[in-house]
Amino acid sequence: MTFTLADWMMYTMWAIFGLMIIDFLIAFFQSFWKGSFDPTFVLGYLKDVLYYVLPLEIVLSLIPTDPTGWTLVIFYFVGGIAVILKYLLDIKRKFR
């Protein structure tokens, strides 16, 4: 485990996907145990990948064109932290 900037970007994406999977599994098991299982709830997670993960990947691919070298990196981490907080709050709400 290293602590370079590229590694922190990878850890951010791992955290996003990890929290997304945890949130998905909680929703899956809760709906399954309640007997209200509907496979269309998966579409919400596909939408989240399209709305949250894809823009972060686009920002990541544009970083080499950034003349300052830090603007898009900061934007990437702010967006990544926002998505991580969104999933942490969603997981917290599912247990209430």
Secondary structure, 3 states (H helix, E strand, C coil): CCCCHHHHHHHHHHHHHHHHHHHHHHHHHHHHHHCCCCHHHHHHHHHHHHHHHHHHHHHHHHHHHCCCCCHHHHHHHHHHHHHHHHHHHHHHHHCC
